[in-house]
Amino acid sequence: MYNNDDKKMFDVDLECAKCSTKITQLPFQPSGDRPVYCQDCNRAYRESRSNDNRGPRQMFDVNIDCAQCGTKITQLPFQPTAGKPIYCRECLQSRRD
């Protein structure tokens, strides 16, 4: 269903929350507390959001070290909160896995 050769795929037995299409694989492990959508419904949703004229995502220039590995972080897609750890992309992904 999804074409991500470098991502781990999870076998599931679900139906799309919008169109009821059967879903057998996902690039993430569903948590059960959120609806899951098929590739076509997800694409349509993303396209409708991109047409909202919201423009590019705002990035914040920072000078922070990753709380896990110490890698320098120079940009974030959010304003960091004082006292909360910030992780580089690789460490954040490893914490999610």
C-alpha positions as CSV (number, residue, x, y, z in Angstrom):
1,M,0.0,0.0,0.0
2,Y,2.7,2.5,1.0
3,N,6.0,2.7,-0.9
4,N,8.6,3.5,1.8
5,D,11.5,1.0,1.3
6,D,13.5,2.5,4.2
7,K,10.6,2.5,6.7
8,K,9.5,-0.4,8.8
9,M,6.0,-1.5,7.9
10,F,3.4,-2.8,10.3
11,D,0.9,-5.5,9.4
12,V,-2.6,-4.4,10.5
13,D,-6.2,-5.5,9.9
14,L,-8.1,-2.1,9.8
15,E,-10.5,-0.1,7.8
16,C,-10.2,3.5,6.7
17,A,-12.1,5.7,9.1
18,K,-13.5,7.7,6.1
19,C,-14.2,5.3,3.2
20,S,-13.9,1.8,4.9
21,T,-11.2,0.6,2.5
22,K,-9.3,-2.4,4.0
23,I,-5.8,-1.4,5.3
24,T,-3.3,-4.2,5.7
25,Q,0.0,-2.3,6.2
26,L,1.0,1.0,7.7
27,P,4.3,2.8,8.1
28,F,3.5,3.3,11.8
29,Q,2.0,1.2,14.6
30,P,-1.5,2.6,15.2
31,S,-2.2,3.5,18.8
32,G,-5.9,2.6,18.7
33,D,-7.0,6.0,20.1
34,R,-7.0,7.8,16.7
35,P,-8.7,7.1,13.4
36,V,-6.6,5.6,10.6
37,Y,-7.1,6.6,7.0
38,C,-6.1,4.8,3.8
39,Q,-3.5,6.3,1.5
40,D,-6.0,7.9,-0.8
41,C,-8.0,9.6,2.0
42,N,-4.8,10.7,3.7
43,R,-3.5,12.2,0.4
44,A,-6.8,14.0,-0.2
45,Y,-6.7,15.4,3.3
46,R,-3.2,16.7,3.0
47,E,-4.0,18.3,-0.4
48,S,-7.0,20.1,1.1
49,R,-4.8,21.4,3.9
50,S,-2.1,22.6,1.5
51,N,-4.7,24.6,-0.3
52,D,-5.5,26.6,2.8
53,N,-2.9,29.2,1.8
54,R,-1.1,28.8,5.1
55,G,2.3,29.1,3.4
56,P,5.5,27.3,4.5
57,R,6.0,26.1,8.0
58,Q,7.6,28.7,10.3
59,M,11.1,27.6,11.5
60,F,12.8,28.9,14.6
61,D,16.6,29.6,14.6
62,V,18.1,28.1,17.8
63,N,21.5,27.1,19.1
64,I,20.7,24.0,21.2
65,D,22.5,20.7,21.9
66,C,20.5,17.5,21.5
67,A,19.6,16.3,25.1
68,Q,20.7,12.7,24.2
69,C,23.7,12.8,21.9
70,G,24.9,16.5,22.0
71,T,24.4,17.2,18.3
72,K,24.0,20.9,17.5
73,I,20.5,21.9,16.6
74,T,20.1,25.1,14.6
75,Q,16.5,25.1,13.5
76,L,13.2,23.8,14.9
77,P,9.6,23.8,13.6
78,F,8.5,25.1,17.0
79,Q,9.5,27.5,19.6
80,P,11.3,25.5,22.3
81,T,10.0,25.6,25.9
82,A,12.5,26.3,28.6
83,G,13.3,23.3,30.8
84,K,12.1,20.7,28.3
85,P,14.6,18.5,26.5
86,I,15.1,18.9,22.8
87,Y,16.3,16.0,20.6
88,C,17.9,15.9,17.2
89,R,15.9,14.1,14.4
90,E,17.8,10.8,14.9
91,C,17.5,10.6,18.6
92,L,13.8,11.6,18.5
93,Q,13.1,8.8,16.0
94,S,15.0,6.3,18.2
95,R,13.0,7.3,21.2
96,R,9.8,6.8,19.3
97,D,10.8,3.3,18.2
